[in-house]
């Protein structure tokens, strides 16, 4: 299966379990891997036969900036399901980074990842 990889889509969201996360917001970063077949796109050189990664980036941003959730696990699932609903891909991997998570010890990043496929 062919892949489109989109990394580092960044926007401010208001996800988290603490009041200050919901009030102040923080950056969230999303990586997406879209699994599809490039055969027809390569043969025709036509965008309609592949996933438009610019539009995918906009969809991801809308989810980050959208309805606040307590858990980034839910954000990852919503993004994955949104991509599957709107684009001709067989499967998708989504990783949500929360680099400013309210953790009291030094850390580099917190991520959650999901894999979803068409039934």
Secondary structure, DSSP 8 states (H G I E B T S, - for coil): -EEEEEEEEEEEE--SSSHHHHHH-EEEEEEEEEEE--HHHHHHT-GGGS--HHHHHHHHHHHHHSS--S-HHHHHHHHHHHHHHHS--SEEEEEEE-TT---SS--S--EEEEEEE--
